[in-house]
Every structure is written in C-alpha cells, then in structure tokens.
Amino acid sequence: MKQHLFPLILVLGLSTAGCKNQPSAGTAKPGTTSANDCNQITDSVGRVLVNLVTARQSIQSYDSLCRIHWKGTAPVESYTIRAVDLLAAMGLPPELADSSICRFKHIRVYLGFQEKVGFKLYLVPVDNACLKGKDPSKWNAGMDVILDKGANPILANIDSTGTAAYDQYVLDLNAPCPNTCPQPGPLKVYR
C-alpha cells in the first residue's frame, strides 16, 4: 500500500482540483483494481489545504536554502507535470487527459522548506499550459490556479506582489520518506 500512496495522493489532488466528473467504477478494466483500497472517498481534500501565504513562505525558504548551498546555480522551485503522465502513473487511460472529464491538463508541484518540519511539496492546477514538442523554448508554462477553502479553483489572477489574502490555498501533499517509502523501493539505491 505504501508504494501506491504518493501517486494516489497526486491523483486525488488532480481529480479534486481539476476533474469535473469521475469515471464510474463500472468503466474500469477488469483486473485493474487495487487490492489495497484505502477508501480515499471518505477522506477530505480539505485536510491537505494550506494557506497561500504559508506556502509562499515555505517556497521562499527552500529557495534561500538552495542559494546558500548551491551558489551560482538557480534552484529548481517547481515542476510542471502533464495530466497524461499522472494518469499513466495511476494506471488510468492517458487519453482521459484530453477528454472533457479533466478540467486542467497540467499541475505544478512546488518545493518548499520549513524549519522543524522539513521539505514540503505543494500542488496546484495549471491553466492554459502547453508542454508539447521537443523545443522547451516554445512551451507555455500556463498560470497557477489557486484554490478556495473548499478546494475549488479560483480562476481570477493572483497578484504577484507577494501579498495574498488568507482565503487562498494550495494542496500540501507531504507524505515524505521514510514513513511512506516502499520496502524495498525500486528507485532507491541501497548501500
């Protein structure tokens, strides 16, 4: 179950923030259901909402930490991820990404850091992004979509001055290792 937790959380965030409808259980291919059903339908996306001001502070702390330790190198602050990649990782048909079911075709994951807590991972839907073609200079990063306290997208532009109202949120999807590491993990090199 632990090895499926992070992708499940990402898809939960994507579906809650970006998908209008969920495919019915009857449309799943036979034999594709997980034996480790953790009953996420009873969970609330509200428990992973974090205020935008807090997220910005954490992202700035991560940026400062990176600049101290890797002088001369611009830190990676976020990753834009295509819905098609998330769906494929979850074993869902990637063509759902281009269907009307998914409202957003991309998400962005921001890296943050908080003293006494550690590294943070924040997720937002992205509107109007296009990461198509081999030339990244022609890609469109799109715009982050901030959520309200009900985890619904706020499609109005967010100010860039660093001042945010306290009723704007992002998803804080922290489930860091070692608590959620697969044993043994296929991507981890053991020494």
C-alpha positions as CSV (number, residue, x, y, z in Angstrom):
1,M,0.0,0.0,0.0
2,K,2.8,2.4,0.8
3,Q,4.2,2.2,-2.7
4,H,0.9,3.5,-4.1
5,L,0.3,6.3,-1.6
6,F,2.1,9.2,-3.3
7,P,0.6,8.6,-6.8
8,L,-2.9,8.2,-5.2
9,I,-2.5,11.5,-3.3
10,L,-1.5,13.2,-6.6
11,V,-4.4,11.9,-8.5
12,L,-6.7,12.7,-5.6
13,G,-5.5,16.3,-5.7
14,L,-5.7,16.4,-9.5
15,S,-9.2,14.9,-9.6
16,T,-10.5,17.1,-6.8
17,A,-9.0,20.3,-8.1
18,G,-9.1,19.6,-11.8
19,C,-11.6,17.0,-12.9
20,K,-15.3,17.7,-13.2
21,N,-16.5,14.1,-13.2
22,Q,-15.1,10.8,-12.1
23,P,-15.4,7.7,-14.2
24,S,-17.8,5.2,-12.7
25,A,-16.5,2.1,-11.1
26,G,-18.1,0.1,-13.8
27,T,-15.9,1.6,-16.5
28,A,-12.6,0.3,-15.1
29,K,-11.0,-2.6,-16.9
30,P,-11.3,-5.9,-15.2
31,G,-8.4,-6.8,-13.0
32,T,-7.2,-3.3,-12.7
33,T,-8.5,-2.5,-9.2
34,S,-6.0,-2.5,-6.4
35,A,-6.3,-5.0,-3.5
36,N,-5.1,-2.2,-1.2
37,D,-8.1,0.1,-1.4
38,C,-7.5,2.7,1.2
39,N,-11.0,4.2,0.9
40,Q,-10.0,7.7,-0.1
41,I,-13.5,8.6,-0.9
42,T,-14.1,9.1,2.8
43,D,-11.1,11.3,3.1
44,S,-11.3,15.1,2.6
45,V,-9.1,17.2,0.4
46,G,-9.6,20.0,2.9
47,R,-7.1,18.4,5.3
48,V,-4.3,19.0,2.9
49,L,-5.1,22.6,2.1
50,V,-2.5,25.1,3.2
51,N,-2.8,28.8,3.1
52,L,-1.1,30.5,0.2
53,V,0.8,32.8,2.5
54,T,2.3,29.9,4.3
55,A,3.1,28.1,1.1
56,R,4.9,31.2,-0.3
57,Q,7.0,31.5,2.9
58,S,8.0,27.8,2.6
59,I,8.8,28.1,-1.1
60,Q,11.0,31.2,-0.3
61,S,12.7,29.3,2.5
62,Y,13.5,26.5,0.1
63,D,14.8,29.0,-2.5
64,S,17.1,30.6,0.1
65,L,18.4,27.3,1.4
66,C,19.3,26.2,-2.2
67,R,21.0,29.5,-2.9
68,I,23.2,29.1,0.2
69,H,24.2,25.5,-0.6
70,W,24.4,25.7,-4.4
71,K,25.9,29.1,-5.1
72,G,25.8,30.1,-8.7
73,T,23.1,27.6,-9.6
74,A,19.5,28.7,-10.0
75,P,17.4,26.4,-7.7
76,V,14.6,24.3,-9.1
77,E,11.5,25.7,-7.5
78,S,8.8,23.7,-9.2
79,Y,7.9,21.1,-11.8
80,T,5.0,21.3,-14.3
81,I,3.5,17.9,-14.8
82,R,1.2,16.8,-17.6
83,A,-2.1,15.2,-16.6
84,V,-1.4,12.4,-19.1
85,D,1.7,11.5,-17.1
86,L,-0.2,11.4,-13.8
87,L,-3.0,9.3,-15.4
88,A,-0.4,6.8,-16.8
89,A,1.3,6.5,-13.4
90,M,-2.0,5.7,-11.9
91,G,-2.8,3.1,-14.5
92,L,-5.7,5.1,-15.9
93,P,-6.1,5.7,-19.7
94,P,-3.9,8.6,-20.6
95,E,-6.5,9.7,-23.2
96,L,-8.6,10.9,-20.3
97,A,-6.2,13.9,-20.1
98,D,-7.6,15.3,-23.3
99,S,-11.2,14.5,-22.5
100,S,-13.8,16.9,-21.1
101,I,-13.5,15.0,-17.8
102,C,-10.3,16.7,-16.8
103,R,-10.7,20.4,-16.4
104,F,-6.9,21.1,-16.1
105,K,-4.3,19.4,-18.3
106,H,-1.3,20.2,-16.1
107,I,-0.4,20.6,-12.5
108,R,2.6,22.3,-10.9
109,V,4.5,21.0,-7.9
110,Y,6.4,23.5,-5.8
111,L,9.2,22.6,-3.4
112,G,9.3,24.3,0.0
113,F,11.1,24.0,3.3
114,Q,10.1,24.7,6.9
115,E,12.3,24.7,9.9
116,K,11.4,21.8,12.3
117,V,9.1,20.3,9.6
118,G,11.5,19.7,6.7
119,F,10.9,19.7,3.0
120,K,7.4,20.4,1.6
121,L,5.6,19.7,-1.6
122,Y,2.8,21.9,-2.8
123,L,0.5,21.2,-5.7
124,V,-1.7,23.5,-7.8
125,P,-3.7,23.0,-11.0
126,V,-2.3,24.9,-14.0
127,D,-4.5,26.7,-16.6
128,N,-3.5,27.1,-20.3
129,A,-0.1,25.3,-20.2
130,C,1.3,23.5,-23.2
131,L,4.4,21.4,-22.9
132,K,4.2,20.0,-26.5
133,G,7.1,19.5,-28.8
134,K,10.8,18.9,-28.3
135,D,11.8,22.6,-28.0
136,P,11.2,23.8,-24.4
137,S,11.6,27.4,-25.5
138,K,8.2,27.1,-27.3
139,W,6.4,25.6,-24.3
140,N,3.8,27.7,-22.5
141,A,4.0,27.4,-18.7
142,G,0.4,28.5,-18.1
143,M,-0.9,30.0,-14.9
144,D,-1.1,28.6,-11.5
145,V,-4.7,28.2,-10.2
146,I,-5.2,28.8,-6.5
147,L,-7.9,27.1,-4.6
148,D,-10.5,28.4,-2.2
149,K,-11.2,27.0,1.3
150,G,-13.5,24.4,-0.4
151,A,-10.7,23.2,-2.7
152,N,-12.4,24.8,-5.7
153,P,-10.3,26.6,-8.3
154,I,-10.1,30.4,-8.2
155,L,-9.7,31.3,-11.9
156,A,-9.0,35.0,-11.3
157,N,-5.4,36.2,-11.5
158,I,-3.5,36.2,-8.2
159,D,-1.4,39.2,-7.5
160,S,2.4,38.9,-7.9
161,T,3.3,41.3,-5.2
162,G,3.7,38.6,-2.5
163,T,0.6,39.8,-0.7
164,A,-2.1,37.2,-0.5
165,A,-5.5,37.0,1.1
166,Y,-5.8,34.4,3.8
167,D,-8.6,32.6,2.0
168,Q,-6.5,31.3,-0.9
169,Y,-5.0,27.8,-0.7
170,V,-2.8,25.2,-2.3
171,L,-2.5,21.5,-1.7
172,D,0.2,20.4,0.8
173,L,0.8,16.9,-0.3
174,N,3.5,15.9,2.1
175,A,4.0,12.2,2.7
176,P,7.8,12.1,2.9
177,C,10.1,9.1,3.3
178,P,10.9,7.2,5.4
179,N,7.2,6.9,6.6
180,T,5.9,6.4,3.1
181,C,8.8,4.6,1.3
182,P,8.2,1.3,-0.3
183,Q,10.3,-1.5,1.2
184,P,12.4,-2.1,-0.9
185,G,11.9,0.8,-3.2
186,P,12.6,0.3,-6.9
187,L,14.1,3.7,-7.3
188,K,16.3,3.8,-4.2
189,V,19.8,2.6,-4.3
190,Y,20.6,0.8,-1.1
191,R,24.2,0.9,0.3
